[in-house]
Amino acid sequence: MKGNVLAWLAGALFGVGLVVSGMTDPAKVQGFLDFFGAWDPSLAFVMGGAVTLHLVLLRLVTRRAAPLFDTRFHLPTRTDVNQKLVVGAVVFGVGWGLAGYCPGPGLVSLGTGGATAMIFVGAMTIGMVLQHQVAHMHTEPGGGLTTVVGKS
């Protein structure tokens, strides 16, 4: 219970940070990505601050034997760059550039009730469902779109 409350508070703080930093404003994000036009470098400072804070806190937190609300840390172990990673990064980048949203800011922006945020999150959800189904088609014997619907 305590862990869920803290997770909710951390998510709320993250959402507030996205709003304050301008990451939920598609025009600001697209301005940041417009290197050959009216480039707005302000989001580079937001990202730089986030990466720096993460590097410092990761070193401090992982000195503990375990997290506060789990028995072990769940850190990534893969370090290879493969086709799935590259394709996913390209799709993410193209979507971010076209829409001006990535998943976190898109979800936070739903709170405004704006049509663009709703369209983005809807399209993102459809894409995630399709990716999940296609991935299962390749891993399950006899798998197909009709056989994986409803499975998790």
C-alpha positions as CSV (number, residue, x, y, z in Angstrom):
1,M,0.0,0.0,0.0
2,K,2.7,2.4,1.0
3,G,4.7,1.6,-2.2
4,N,1.6,2.4,-4.3
5,V,1.1,5.7,-2.7
6,L,4.8,6.6,-3.2
7,A,4.6,5.4,-6.8
8,W,1.6,7.6,-7.4
9,L,3.3,10.6,-5.8
10,A,6.4,10.0,-7.9
11,G,4.3,9.9,-11.1
12,A,2.4,13.0,-10.1
13,L,5.7,14.8,-9.5
14,F,7.0,13.6,-12.9
15,G,3.8,14.9,-14.5
16,V,4.2,18.3,-12.9
17,G,7.8,18.4,-14.0
18,L,6.7,17.7,-17.6
19,V,4.2,20.6,-17.5
20,V,6.6,23.1,-15.9
21,S,9.5,22.2,-18.3
22,G,7.3,22.6,-21.4
23,M,7.5,19.0,-22.5
24,T,3.7,18.9,-22.8
25,D,3.7,21.7,-25.4
26,P,4.0,20.2,-28.8
27,A,5.1,23.5,-30.4
28,K,8.0,23.8,-27.9
29,V,9.1,20.2,-28.6
30,Q,8.9,20.7,-32.3
31,G,10.9,23.9,-31.9
32,F,13.5,21.9,-30.1
33,L,13.7,19.5,-33.0
34,D,13.8,22.2,-35.7
35,F,17.6,22.4,-35.9
36,F,17.6,24.3,-39.3
37,G,14.8,26.8,-38.5
38,A,13.7,28.5,-35.3
39,W,15.6,26.1,-33.0
40,D,14.6,26.3,-29.3
41,P,17.4,24.8,-27.2
42,S,15.6,25.1,-23.9
43,L,14.5,21.4,-23.8
44,A,18.1,20.4,-24.1
45,F,18.6,21.9,-20.6
46,V,15.6,19.9,-19.3
47,M,17.0,16.7,-20.8
48,G,20.5,17.5,-19.6
49,G,19.2,18.1,-16.1
50,A,17.2,14.9,-16.1
51,V,20.1,12.8,-17.3
52,T,22.5,14.4,-14.8
53,L,20.1,13.9,-11.9
54,H,19.5,10.3,-13.0
55,L,23.2,9.5,-13.1
56,V,23.8,10.9,-9.6
57,L,20.8,9.3,-8.0
58,L,21.3,5.9,-9.7
59,R,24.8,5.7,-8.1
60,L,23.4,6.7,-4.7
61,V,20.3,4.5,-4.7
62,T,22.1,1.3,-6.1
63,R,24.5,1.4,-3.1
64,R,21.6,0.0,-1.1
65,A,21.2,-3.8,-0.8
66,A,17.7,-3.5,-2.2
67,P,15.0,-0.9,-3.0
68,L,12.7,0.3,-0.3
69,F,9.6,-1.6,-1.6
70,D,11.1,-4.7,-3.3
71,T,13.6,-7.4,-2.7
72,R,16.0,-6.5,-5.5
73,F,16.7,-3.9,-8.1
74,H,15.3,-4.5,-11.6
75,L,17.9,-3.0,-13.8
76,P,18.4,-3.7,-17.5
77,T,21.0,-6.3,-18.4
78,R,21.1,-6.1,-22.2
79,T,23.6,-3.8,-23.8
80,D,23.4,-4.8,-27.4
81,V,22.0,-2.7,-30.2
82,N,19.7,-4.8,-32.4
83,Q,17.2,-4.2,-35.2
84,K,14.2,-4.0,-32.8
85,L,15.9,-1.2,-30.8
86,V,16.9,0.8,-33.9
87,V,13.4,0.4,-35.5
88,G,11.7,1.3,-32.3
89,A,14.0,4.4,-31.8
90,V,13.2,5.6,-35.4
91,V,9.5,5.1,-34.9
92,F,9.6,6.9,-31.6
93,G,11.7,9.8,-33.1
94,V,9.4,10.2,-36.1
95,G,6.3,10.2,-33.9
96,W,7.8,12.6,-31.5
97,G,8.8,15.0,-34.3
98,L,5.4,14.8,-36.1
99,A,3.2,15.0,-33.0
100,G,5.4,16.9,-30.6
101,Y,4.5,14.4,-27.9
102,C,6.2,11.3,-26.5
103,P,4.3,8.9,-24.2
104,G,4.7,10.6,-20.8
105,P,3.8,14.1,-21.9
106,G,1.0,12.8,-24.1
107,L,-0.6,11.1,-21.2
108,V,-0.1,14.1,-19.0
109,S,-1.7,16.3,-21.7
110,L,-4.8,14.2,-21.6
111,G,-5.7,16.2,-18.5
112,T,-6.2,19.3,-20.7
113,G,-8.9,17.5,-22.8
114,G,-7.2,18.7,-26.0
115,A,-8.0,16.8,-29.2
116,T,-4.3,16.5,-30.2
117,A,-3.4,14.7,-27.0
118,M,-6.4,12.4,-27.3
119,I,-5.6,11.6,-30.9
120,F,-1.9,11.0,-30.0
121,V,-2.7,8.7,-27.0
122,G,-5.3,6.8,-29.0
123,A,-2.9,6.3,-31.9
124,M,-0.1,5.3,-29.4
125,T,-2.5,2.8,-27.8
126,I,-3.4,1.2,-31.1
127,G,0.2,1.0,-32.1
128,M,1.1,-0.7,-28.8
129,V,-1.7,-3.2,-29.2
130,L,-0.7,-4.0,-32.8
131,Q,3.0,-4.3,-31.9
132,H,2.0,-6.7,-29.1
133,Q,-0.1,-8.8,-31.5
134,V,2.6,-8.9,-34.2
135,A,5.2,-9.9,-31.6
136,H,3.1,-12.8,-30.5
137,M,2.5,-13.9,-34.0
138,H,6.2,-14.5,-34.3
139,T,6.6,-16.3,-31.0
140,E,3.6,-18.5,-30.6
141,P,3.2,-21.6,-32.7
142,G,0.3,-21.1,-35.1
143,G,-0.1,-17.5,-33.7
144,G,-2.0,-14.9,-35.7
145,L,-4.0,-11.8,-35.1
146,T,-7.1,-13.9,-34.5
147,T,-5.4,-16.3,-32.1
148,V,-3.8,-13.7,-29.8
149,V,-6.7,-11.4,-29.3
150,G,-7.6,-11.4,-25.6
151,K,-4.3,-12.9,-24.5
152,S,-1.9,-10.9,-22.3
